[in-house]
Amino acid sequence: MTRTFYRVCLSDPPTRIDFVPASVLKPGRRAPQNPALRDLWEFGVSVLATEDAARRKALGWAPEFPLGEYIACLAIPDGSSVTAQKTLGPGHYTLRGDPEAMLSSVVSTAHV
């Protein structure tokens, strides 16, 4: 079985930088105090269950922290080195694994 997720990205095609944790993207920002959120910040990559949810997130994010203008669709097969965990709000998941493996899972990209 393959699971599909959507990630807001900076470019089309996406690059490795689109699949690194927030701690790598925003090294000057303070990590969350909550241990669970800190773990996601340091090691996870946020994705959403639907393209519409990813689009809403991209359009609704604070302008000073642009998430990107593109949405990558990832197909993560069972047994992949990339793992998915249900986290945070409805339809939100956190991927963990090698950014290159996530990048190689991209099957399409759409403009927001």
MMTF fields as JSON, N, C-alpha, C and O atoms, coordinates in Angstrom:
{
  "mmtfVersion": "1.0.0",
  "mmtfProducer": "UNKNOWN",
  "numBonds": 447,
  "numAtoms": 448,
  "numGroups": 112,
  "numChains": 1,
  "numModels": 1,
  "chainsPerModel": [1],
  "groupsPerChain": [112],
  "chainIdList": ["A"],
  "bondAtomList": [4, 2, 8, 6, 12, 10, 16, 14, 20, 18, 24, 22, 28, 26, 32, 30, 36, 34, 40, 38, 44, 42, 48, 46, 52, 50, 56, 54, 60, 58, 64, 62, 68, 66, 72, 70, 76, 74, 80, 78, 84, 82, 88, 86, 92, 90, 96, 94, 100, 98, 104, 102, 108, 106, 112, 110, 116, 114, 120, 118, 124, 122, 128, 126, 132, 130, 136, 134, 140, 138, 144, 142, 148, 146, 152, 150, 156, 154, 160, 158, 164, 162, 168, 166, 172, 170, 176, 174, 180, 178, 184, 182, 188, 186, 192, 190, 196, 194, 200, 198, 204, 202, 208, 206, 212, 210, 216, 214, 220, 218, 224, 222, 228, 226, 232, 230, 236, 234, 240, 238, 244, 242, 248, 246, 252, 250, 256, 254, 260, 258, 264, 262, 268, 266, 272, 270, 276, 274, 280, 278, 284, 282, 288, 286, 292, 290, 296, 294, 300, 298, 304, 302, 308, 306, 312, 310, 316, 314, 320, 318, 324, 322, 328, 326, 332, 330, 336, 334, 340, 338, 344, 342, 348, 346, 352, 350, 356, 354, 360, 358, 364, 362, 368, 366, 372, 370, 376, 374, 380, 378, 384, 382, 388, 386, 392, 390, 396, 394, 400, 398, 404, 402, 408, 406, 412, 410, 416, 414, 420, 418, 424, 422, 428, 426, 432, 430, 436, 434, 440, 438, 444, 442],
  "bondOrderList": [1, 1, 1, 1, 1, 1, 1, 1, 1, 1, 1, 1, 1, 1, 1, 1, 1, 1, 1, 1, 1, 1, 1, 1, 1, 1, 1, 1, 1, 1, 1, 1, 1, 1, 1, 1, 1, 1, 1, 1, 1, 1, 1, 1, 1, 1, 1, 1, 1, 1, 1, 1, 1, 1, 1, 1, 1, 1, 1, 1, 1, 1, 1, 1, 1, 1, 1, 1, 1, 1, 1, 1, 1, 1, 1, 1, 1, 1, 1, 1, 1, 1, 1, 1, 1, 1, 1, 1, 1, 1, 1, 1, 1, 1, 1, 1, 1, 1, 1, 1, 1, 1, 1, 1, 1, 1, 1, 1, 1, 1, 1],
  "groupList": [{"groupName": "MET", "atomNameList": ["N", "CA", "C", "O"], "elementList": ["N", "C", "C", "O"], "formalChargeList": [0, 0, 0, 0], "bondAtomList": [1, 0, 2, 1, 3, 2], "bondOrderList": [1, 1, 2], "singleLetterCode": "M", "chemCompType": "L-PEPTIDE LINKING"}, {"groupName": "THR", "atomNameList": ["N", "CA", "C", "O"], "elementList": ["N", "C", "C", "O"], "formalChargeList": [0, 0, 0, 0], "bondAtomList": [1, 0, 2, 1, 3, 2], "bondOrderList": [1, 1, 2], "singleLetterCode": "T", "chemCompType": "L-PEPTIDE LINKING"}, {"groupName": "ARG", "atomNameList": ["N", "CA", "C", "O"], "elementList": ["N", "C", "C", "O"], "formalChargeList": [0, 0, 0, 0], "bondAtomList": [1, 0, 2, 1, 3, 2], "bondOrderList": [1, 1, 2], "singleLetterCode": "R", "chemCompType": "L-PEPTIDE LINKING"}, {"groupName": "PHE", "atomNameList": ["N", "CA", "C", "O"], "elementList": ["N", "C", "C", "O"], "formalChargeList": [0, 0, 0, 0], "bondAtomList": [1, 0, 2, 1, 3, 2], "bondOrderList": [1, 1, 2], "singleLetterCode": "F", "chemCompType": "L-PEPTIDE LINKING"}, {"groupName": "TYR", "atomNameList": ["N", "CA", "C", "O"], "elementList": ["N", "C", "C", "O"], "formalChargeList": [0, 0, 0, 0], "bondAtomList": [1, 0, 2, 1, 3, 2], "bondOrderList": [1, 1, 2], "singleLetterCode": "Y", "chemCompType": "L-PEPTIDE LINKING"}, {"groupName": "VAL", "atomNameList": ["N", "CA", "C", "O"], "elementList": ["N", "C", "C", "O"], "formalChargeList": [0, 0, 0, 0], "bondAtomList": [1, 0, 2, 1, 3, 2], "bondOrderList": [1, 1, 2], "singleLetterCode": "V", "chemCompType": "L-PEPTIDE LINKING"}, {"groupName": "CYS", "atomNameList": ["N", "CA", "C", "O"], "elementList": ["N", "C", "C", "O"], "formalChargeList": [0, 0, 0, 0], "bondAtomList": [1, 0, 2, 1, 3, 2], "bondOrderList": [1, 1, 2], "singleLetterCode": "C", "chemCompType": "L-PEPTIDE LINKING"}, {"groupName": "LEU", "atomNameList": ["N", "CA", "C", "O"], "elementList": ["N", "C", "C", "O"], "formalChargeList": [0, 0, 0, 0], "bondAtomList": [1, 0, 2, 1, 3, 2], "bondOrderList": [1, 1, 2], "singleLetterCode": "L", "chemCompType": "L-PEPTIDE LINKING"}, {"groupName": "SER", "atomNameList": ["N", "CA", "C", "O"], "elementList": ["N", "C", "C", "O"], "formalChargeList": [0, 0, 0, 0], "bondAtomList": [1, 0, 2, 1, 3, 2], "bondOrderList": [1, 1, 2], "singleLetterCode": "S", "chemCompType": "L-PEPTIDE LINKING"}, {"groupName": "ASP", "atomNameList": ["N", "CA", "C", "O"], "elementList": ["N", "C", "C", "O"], "formalChargeList": [0, 0, 0, 0], "bondAtomList": [1, 0, 2, 1, 3, 2], "bondOrderList": [1, 1, 2], "singleLetterCode": "D", "chemCompType": "L-PEPTIDE LINKING"}, {"groupName": "PRO", "atomNameList": ["N", "CA", "C", "O"], "elementList": ["N", "C", "C", "O"], "formalChargeList": [0, 0, 0, 0], "bondAtomList": [1, 0, 2, 1, 3, 2], "bondOrderList": [1, 1, 2], "singleLetterCode": "P", "chemCompType": "L-PEPTIDE LINKING"}, {"groupName": "ILE", "atomNameList": ["N", "CA", "C", "O"], "elementList": ["N", "C", "C", "O"], "formalChargeList": [0, 0, 0, 0], "bondAtomList": [1, 0, 2, 1, 3, 2], "bondOrderList": [1, 1, 2], "singleLetterCode": "I", "chemCompType": "L-PEPTIDE LINKING"}, {"groupName": "ALA", "atomNameList": ["N", "CA", "C", "O"], "elementList": ["N", "C", "C", "O"], "formalChargeList": [0, 0, 0, 0], "bondAtomList": [1, 0, 2, 1, 3, 2], "bondOrderList": [1, 1, 2], "singleLetterCode": "A", "chemCompType": "L-PEPTIDE LINKING"}, {"groupName": "LYS", "atomNameList": ["N", "CA", "C", "O"], "elementList": ["N", "C", "C", "O"], "formalChargeList": [0, 0, 0, 0], "bondAtomList": [1, 0, 2, 1, 3, 2], "bondOrderList": [1, 1, 2], "singleLetterCode": "K", "chemCompType": "L-PEPTIDE LINKING"}, {"groupName": "GLY", "atomNameList": ["N", "CA", "C", "O"], "elementList": ["N", "C", "C", "O"], "formalChargeList": [0, 0, 0, 0], "bondAtomList": [1, 0, 2, 1, 3, 2], "bondOrderList": [1, 1, 2], "singleLetterCode": "G", "chemCompType": "PEPTIDE LINKING"}, {"groupName": "GLN", "atomNameList": ["N", "CA", "C", "O"], "elementList": ["N", "C", "C", "O"], "formalChargeList": [0, 0, 0, 0], "bondAtomList": [1, 0, 2, 1, 3, 2], "bondOrderList": [1, 1, 2], "singleLetterCode": "Q", "chemCompType": "L-PEPTIDE LINKING"}, {"groupName": "ASN", "atomNameList": ["N", "CA", "C", "O"], "elementList": ["N", "C", "C", "O"], "formalChargeList": [0, 0, 0, 0], "bondAtomList": [1, 0, 2, 1, 3, 2], "bondOrderList": [1, 1, 2], "singleLetterCode": "N", "chemCompType": "L-PEPTIDE LINKING"}, {"groupName": "TRP", "atomNameList": ["N", "CA", "C", "O"], "elementList": ["N", "C", "C", "O"], "formalChargeList": [0, 0, 0, 0], "bondAtomList": [1, 0, 2, 1, 3, 2], "bondOrderList": [1, 1, 2], "singleLetterCode": "W", "chemCompType": "L-PEPTIDE LINKING"}, {"groupName": "GLU", "atomNameList": ["N", "CA", "C", "O"], "elementList": ["N", "C", "C", "O"], "formalChargeList": [0, 0, 0, 0], "bondAtomList": [1, 0, 2, 1, 3, 2], "bondOrderList": [1, 1, 2], "singleLetterCode": "E", "chemCompType": "L-PEPTIDE LINKING"}, {"groupName": "HIS", "atomNameList": ["N", "CA", "C", "O"], "elementList": ["N", "C", "C", "O"], "formalChargeList": [0, 0, 0, 0], "bondAtomList": [1, 0, 2, 1, 3, 2], "bondOrderList": [1, 1, 2], "singleLetterCode": "H", "chemCompType": "L-PEPTIDE LINKING"}],
  "groupTypeList": [0, 1, 2, 1, 3, 4, 2, 5, 6, 7, 8, 9, 10, 10, 1, 2, 11, 9, 3, 5, 10, 12, 8, 5, 7, 13, 10, 14, 2, 2, 12, 10, 15, 16, 10, 12, 7, 2, 9, 7, 17, 18, 3, 14, 5, 8, 5, 7, 12, 1, 18, 9, 12, 12, 2, 2, 13, 12, 7, 14, 17, 12, 10, 18, 3, 10, 7, 14, 18, 4, 11, 12, 6, 7, 12, 11, 10, 9, 14, 8, 8, 5, 1, 12, 15, 13, 1, 7, 14, 10, 14, 19, 4, 1, 7, 2, 14, 9, 10, 18, 12, 0, 7, 8, 8, 5, 5, 8, 1, 12, 19, 5],
  "groupIdList": [1, 2, 3, 4, 5, 6, 7, 8, 9, 10, 11, 12, 13, 14, 15, 16, 17, 18, 19, 20, 21, 22, 23, 24, 25, 26, 27, 28, 29, 30, 31, 32, 33, 34, 35, 36, 37, 38, 39, 40, 41, 42, 43, 44, 45, 46, 47, 48, 49, 50, 51, 52, 53, 54, 55, 56, 57, 58, 59, 60, 61, 62, 63, 64, 65, 66, 67, 68, 69, 70, 71, 72, 73, 74, 75, 76, 77, 78, 79, 80, 81, 82, 83, 84, 85, 86, 87, 88, 89, 90, 91, 92, 93, 94, 95, 96, 97, 98, 99, 100, 101, 102, 103, 104, 105, 106, 107, 108, 109, 110, 111, 112],
  "secStructList": [7, 3, 3, 3, 3, 3, 3, 3, 3, 1, 1, 1, 1, 7, 7, 4, 4, 4, 4, 1, 7, 2, 2, 2, 2, 7, 6, 6, 1, 7, 7, 7, 1, 1, 2, 2, 2, 2, 2, 2, 2, 2, 2, 7, 3, 3, 3, 3, 1, 1, 2, 2, 2, 2, 2, 2, 2, 2, 2, 2, 1, 7, 6, 6, 1, 7, 7, 7, 1, 3, 3, 3, 3, 3, 3, 3, 3, 6, 6, 7, 1, 7, 3, 3, 3, 3, 7, 1, 1, 6, 6, 3, 3, 3, 3, 3, 1, 7, 2, 2, 2, 2, 2, 2, 6, 3, 3, 3, 3, 3, 3, 7],
  "xCoordList": [0.834, 0.0, 0.888, 1.974, 0.421, 1.13, 0.271, -0.933, 0.89, 0.181, 0.579, 1.739, -0.398, -0.17, -0.223, -1.109, 0.749, 0.824, 1.158, 1.617, 0.922, 1.17, 2.045, 1.796, 3.072, 4.033, 4.139, 4.318, 4.028, 4.244, 5.748, 6.56, 6.104, 7.507, 7.844, 6.963, 9.124, 9.622, 9.783, 9.751, 9.954, 10.26, 9.61, 9.155, 9.582, 9.104, 10.168, 10.354, 10.855, 10.649, 11.192, 12.051, 10.674, 11.175, 12.652, 13.154, 13.316, 14.705, 14.818, 13.843, 15.995, 16.253, 15.838, 15.307, 16.076, 15.778, 14.289, 13.927, 13.436, 11.998, 11.622, 10.482, 12.571, 12.268, 13.192, 13.455, 13.68, 14.477, 13.63, 12.701, 13.934, 13.159, 13.266, 14.206, 12.292, 12.252, 13.508, 13.951, 14.084, 15.3, 16.451, 17.313, 16.473, 17.506, 17.157, 18.034, 15.876, 15.435, 15.509, 15.788, 15.265, 15.176, 16.091, 15.613, 17.404, 18.323, 18.331, 18.705, 17.939, 17.932, 16.711, 16.695, 15.696, 14.452, 14.582, 15.237, 13.958, 13.979, 13.087, 11.987, 13.57, 12.789, 11.626, 11.741, 10.506, 9.372, 9.773, 10.636, 9.15, 9.433, 8.799, 9.363, 7.625, 6.936, 7.81, 8.168, 8.166, 9.061, 8.558, 9.356, 7.252, 6.712, 6.857, 7.244, 6.549, 6.69, 8.155, 8.494, 9.02, 10.447, 10.981, 11.792, 10.513, 10.923, 10.512, 11.294, 9.275, 8.812, 9.664, 10.043, 9.964, 10.764, 12.154, 12.67, 12.747, 14.125, 14.262, 15.27, 13.263, 13.443, 12.367, 12.529, 11.272, 10.149, 9.942, 10.477, 9.152, 8.753, 7.222, 6.628, 6.595, 5.133, 4.565, 5.04, 3.549, 2.802, 1.325, 0.944, 0.507, -0.942, -1.56, -0.97, -2.753, -3.418, -4.056, -4.284, -4.348, -4.999, -4.297, -3.652, -4.44, -3.878, -4.573, -3.923, -5.881, -6.611, -6.088, -5.929, -5.823, -5.296, -3.917, -3.61, -3.091, -1.764, -1.884, -1.132, -2.825, -3.043, -3.493, -3.0, -4.429, -4.887, -3.729, -3.613, -2.89, -1.748, -0.792, -0.315, -0.509, 0.407, -0.153, 0.587, -1.43, -2.041, -2.284, -2.351, -2.414, -2.745, -1.572, -1.747, -0.381, 0.791, 1.261, 0.989, 1.964, 2.472, 3.471, 4.371, 3.32, 4.201, 5.682, 6.536, 5.995, 7.408, 8.058, 9.281, 7.251, 7.758, 7.136, 6.341, 7.487, 6.854, 7.175, 8.324, 6.153, 6.337, 6.614, 7.253, 6.146, 6.373, 5.158, 4.056, 5.392, 4.344, 3.895, 3.073, 4.437, 4.144, 3.734, 4.065, 3.016, 2.61, 3.106, 2.765, 3.919, 4.42, 3.54, 3.184, 3.2, 2.47, 3.502, 4.255, 3.524, 4.457, 3.7, 2.643, 4.223, 3.67, 4.693, 5.758, 4.353, 5.254, 4.775, 3.736, 5.531, 5.099, 5.387, 6.316, 4.583, 4.861, 6.268, 6.7, 6.967, 8.319, 9.376, 10.567, 8.949, 9.891, 10.698, 10.261, 11.873, 12.663, 12.045, 12.429, 11.092, 10.369, 9.141, 8.339, 9.015, 7.863, 6.923, 7.345, 5.649, 4.625, 3.928, 3.583, 3.727, 3.045, 1.962, 2.211, 0.762, -0.322, 0.04, 0.279, 0.078, 0.46, -0.41, -1.091, -0.379, -1.026, -2.493, -3.22, -2.951, -4.368, -4.872, -4.14, -6.154, -6.763, -5.994, -5.676, -5.706, -5.051, -3.57, -2.952, -2.98, -1.551, -0.766, -1.149, 0.326, 1.225, 2.649, 2.953, 3.509, 4.93, 5.69, 5.562, 6.492, 7.363, 8.726, 9.19, 9.35, 10.719, 11.506, 11.011, 12.735, 13.586, 14.522, 14.603, 15.211, 16.184, 15.482, 14.578, 15.891, 15.286, 15.372, 14.46, 16.441, 16.576, 15.519, 15.005, 15.196, 14.157, 12.791, 11.972, 12.552, 11.288, 11.228, 10.205, 12.32, 12.377, 12.115, 11.412, 12.662, 12.461, 11.031, 10.632, 10.251, 8.858, 7.89, 6.697, 8.385, 7.509, 7.031, 7.832, 5.716, 5.135, 4.578, 4.395, 4.303, 3.827, 3.978, 4.137, 3.926, 3.994, 2.967, 2.802, 2.282, 1.285, 1.571, 2.114, 1.204, 1.338, 0.194, -0.939, 0.493, -0.532, -1.563, -2.534],
  "yCoordList": [-1.177, 0.0, 1.254, 1.26, 2.271, 3.544, 4.623, 4.697, 5.455, 6.574, 7.857, 8.046, 8.731, 9.997, 11.15, 11.221, 12.054, 13.243, 14.44, 14.293, 15.64, 16.878, 17.801, 18.008, 18.349, 19.213, 20.54, 20.559, 21.645, 22.952, 23.104, 22.863, 23.511, 23.591, 24.965, 25.747, 25.231, 26.505, 26.545, 27.623, 25.389, 25.397, 24.225, 23.258, 24.34, 23.278, 23.08, 23.948, 21.966, 20.827, 21.111, 21.973, 20.369, 20.53, 20.111, 19.388, 20.578, 20.199, 19.608, 19.57, 19.155, 18.551, 19.5, 19.052, 20.788, 21.759, 21.776, 22.153, 21.375, 21.318, 20.191, 20.125, 19.303, 18.13, 17.991, 16.884, 19.121, 19.103, 19.654, 20.425, 19.271, 19.758, 21.273, 21.904, 21.837, 23.276, 23.751, 24.878, 22.926, 23.325, 23.617, 24.44, 22.955, 23.191, 24.434, 25.236, 24.591, 25.732, 27.054, 28.093, 27.024, 28.245, 28.133, 28.098, 28.077, 27.826, 28.922, 28.653, 30.122, 31.213, 31.242, 31.952, 30.485, 30.48, 29.532, 28.494, 29.903, 29.085, 27.861, 27.956, 26.727, 25.491, 25.579, 26.236, 24.928, 24.919, 24.33, 23.455, 24.809, 24.313, 22.95, 22.124, 22.717, 21.436, 20.336, 20.429, 19.287, 18.237, 17.557, 17.253, 17.315, 16.667, 17.574, 17.12, 18.85, 19.79, 20.021, 20.203, 20.013, 20.181, 19.019, 19.215, 17.81, 16.638, 16.78, 16.477, 17.245, 17.456, 18.529, 18.369, 19.612, 20.725, 20.239, 20.63, 19.38, 18.958, 17.836, 17.763, 16.955, 15.755, 15.495, 14.6, 16.252, 15.937, 16.916, 18.024, 16.477, 17.294, 17.252, 16.182, 18.418, 18.502, 18.267, 18.828, 17.437, 17.196, 17.154, 17.071, 17.212, 17.19, 16.069, 15.59, 15.667, 14.535, 14.885, 14.002, 16.178, 16.56, 17.762, 18.56, 17.864, 19.005, 20.298, 21.335, 20.243, 21.441, 21.951, 23.157, 21.047, 21.457, 22.086, 23.072, 21.531, 22.104, 23.487, 24.399, 23.637, 24.947, 25.978, 27.107, 25.595, 26.511, 26.903, 28.061, 25.95, 26.241, 27.208, 28.155, 26.986, 27.864, 29.278, 30.249, 29.401, 30.715, 31.429, 32.658, 30.684, 31.295, 31.539, 32.071, 31.163, 31.302, 32.745, 33.539, 33.086, 34.444, 34.804, 34.018, 35.988, 36.394, 36.413, 36.231, 36.631, 36.677, 35.289, 35.177, 34.252, 32.887, 32.139, 31.222, 32.519, 31.872, 30.38, 29.967, 29.603, 28.16, 27.751, 26.727, 28.532, 28.203, 28.443, 28.688, 28.365, 28.607, 27.34, 27.397, 26.198, 24.938, 23.872, 23.944, 22.897, 21.758, 20.495, 20.213, 19.748, 18.477, 17.348, 17.318, 16.44, 15.228, 14.108, 13.808, 13.502, 12.424, 11.111, 11.056, 10.074, 8.728, 7.905, 7.565, 7.593, 6.873, 5.42, 5.148, 4.491, 3.088, 2.459, 2.863, 1.468, 0.686, 0.117, -0.283, 0.088, -0.438, 0.592, 0.284, 1.813, 2.88, 3.243, 3.007, 3.816, 4.314, 5.584, 6.018, 6.179, 7.356, 6.876, 6.091, 7.367, 6.979, 8.166, 9.322, 7.862, 8.894, 8.661, 7.532, 9.751, 9.685, 10.752, 11.895, 10.392, 11.353, 12.269, 11.806, 13.573, 14.552, 15.792, 16.0, 16.6, 17.909, 17.845, 16.979, 18.75, 18.875, 17.888, 17.008, 18.052, 17.173, 17.197, 18.264, 16.028, 15.909, 16.229, 16.264, 16.464, 16.782, 15.529, 14.781, 15.313, 14.196, 14.718, 15.788, 13.944, 14.273, 13.118, 11.966, 13.461, 12.47, 12.537, 13.603, 11.386, 11.297, 10.422, 9.422, 10.825, 10.034, 10.93, 12.136, 10.329, 11.027, 11.974, 11.557, 13.247, 14.183, 13.709, 13.965, 13.033, 12.519, 11.461, 11.396, 10.638, 9.618, 10.28, 9.833, 11.348, 12.079, 12.717, 12.651, 13.328, 13.963, 12.945, 13.246, 11.765, 10.747, 10.204, 9.521, 10.505, 10.065, 11.048, 10.762, 12.199, 13.204, 12.67, 12.259, 12.682, 12.208, 13.334, 13.172, 14.492, 15.642, 16.904, 16.847, 18.038, 19.328, 20.254, 20.256, 21.038, 21.996, 23.369, 23.487, 24.41, 25.756, 26.049, 25.625, 26.776, 27.118, 27.989, 28.407],
  "zCoordList": [0.0, 0.0, 0.0, 0.58, -0.637, -0.703, -0.06, -0.307, 0.762, 1.395, 0.678, 0.312, 0.483, -0.209, 0.781, 1.633, 0.65, 1.493, 0.628, -0.505, 1.175, 0.432, 1.278, 2.466, 0.634, 1.322, 0.578, -0.639, 1.305, 0.71, 0.469, 1.362, -0.762, -1.17, -1.737, -2.094, -1.808, -2.309, -3.819, -4.414, -4.449, -5.881, -6.61, -5.998, -7.905, -8.796, -9.872, -10.726, -9.838, -8.947, -7.544, -7.357, -6.565, -5.206, -5.136, -5.997, -4.103, -3.858, -2.457, -1.707, -2.122, -0.815, 0.321, 1.337, 0.155, 1.217, 1.576, 2.691, 0.65, 0.918, 1.875, 2.335, 2.18, 2.999, 4.206, 4.676, 4.697, 5.92, 7.062, 6.82, 8.304, 9.455, 9.633, 9.15, 10.329, 10.585, 11.298, 11.075, 12.139, 12.861, 11.911, 12.219, 10.764, 9.759, 8.942, 8.618, 8.613, 7.805, 8.556, 7.958, 9.852, 10.661, 11.877, 13.01, 11.65, 12.762, 13.823, 14.965, 13.493, 14.461, 15.358, 16.364, 15.008, 15.81, 16.981, 16.897, 18.053, 19.256, 19.069, 18.525, 19.521, 19.461, 20.439, 21.474, 20.128, 21.053, 22.414, 22.486, 23.475, 24.826, 25.085, 25.803, 24.498, 24.653, 24.046, 22.872, 24.818, 24.303, 23.025, 22.138, 22.919, 21.716, 20.502, 19.425, 20.675, 19.563, 19.21, 18.041, 20.214, 19.957, 19.113, 18.207, 19.427, 18.655, 17.187, 16.286, 16.951, 15.574, 14.89, 13.73, 15.595, 15.085, 14.663, 13.616, 15.496, 15.254, 14.237, 13.534, 14.146, 13.334, 12.29, 11.461, 12.308, 11.44, 10.307, 10.304, 9.347, 8.203, 8.137, 7.996, 8.241, 8.241, 6.856, 5.869, 6.797, 5.568, 5.913, 7.081, 4.887, 5.081, 4.253, 3.285, 4.654, 4.015, 2.679, 1.852, 2.457, 1.203, 0.567, 1.247, -0.73, -1.45, -1.023, -0.896, -0.803, -0.366, 0.977, 1.162, 1.904, 3.213, 3.062, 3.732, 2.197, 1.948, 1.322, 1.664, 0.414, -0.222, 0.812, 0.818, 1.69, 2.744, 3.666, 4.065, 3.996, 4.858, 4.166, 4.791, 2.903, 2.165, 2.068, 2.227, 1.814, 1.634, 2.954, 2.987, 4.037, 5.306, 6.225, 7.322, 5.802, 6.658, 6.732, 5.832, 7.803, 7.995, 6.892, 6.596, 6.28, 5.183, 5.551, 4.683, 6.827, 7.209, 7.251, 7.337, 7.191, 7.15, 5.976, 6.183, 4.738, 3.589, 3.543, 3.697, 3.331, 3.22, 1.781, 1.539, 0.837, -0.559, -1.413, -0.923, -2.698, -3.685, -4.402, -5.316, -3.987, -4.669, -3.661, -2.478, -4.158, -3.339, -4.032, -5.181, -3.299, -3.813, -3.288, -2.109, -4.162, -3.788, -3.629, -4.556, -2.453, -2.171, -2.056, -1.428, -2.646, -2.52, -1.734, -2.248, -0.484, 0.412, 0.51, 1.11, -0.078, -0.024, 1.334, 2.033, 1.697, 2.897, 2.777, 1.696, 3.887, 3.884, 3.524, 3.518, 3.223, 2.908, 4.144, 5.27, 3.932, 5.055, 5.638, 6.724, 4.922, 5.399, 6.167, 5.663, 7.399, 8.217, 8.379, 8.331, 8.571, 8.76, 10.092, 10.443, 10.826, 12.115, 12.143, 11.76, 12.592, 12.761, 13.921, 15.036, 13.652, 14.672, 14.559, 13.556, 15.585, 15.628, 15.229, 15.716, 14.344, 14.041, 13.007, 12.556, 12.635, 11.643, 10.322, 9.797, 9.803, 8.508, 8.506, 7.441, 9.678, 9.759, 10.125, 11.024, 9.423, 9.678, 9.714, 9.186, 10.343, 10.358, 9.736, 10.148, 8.726, 8.105, 8.771, 9.174, 8.876, 9.378, 8.426, 7.908, 8.213, 7.335, 6.547, 6.779, 5.632, 4.815, 3.839, 3.114, 3.815, 2.865, 1.408, 0.621, 1.051, -0.323, -0.625, -1.741, 0.36, 0.176, 0.006, -0.798, 0.77, 0.611, -0.772, -1.454, -1.172, -2.495, -3.593, -4.558, -3.464, -4.504, -4.508, -5.451, -3.451, -3.381, -4.037, -4.135, -4.485, -5.117, -6.461, -7.301, -6.652, -7.917, -8.766, -9.972, -8.139, -8.904, -8.065, -6.846, -8.746, -8.068, -8.717, -9.937, -7.89, -8.389, -7.807, -6.708, -8.551, -8.036, -7.073, -7.3, -5.994, -5.012, -5.696, -5.066]
}
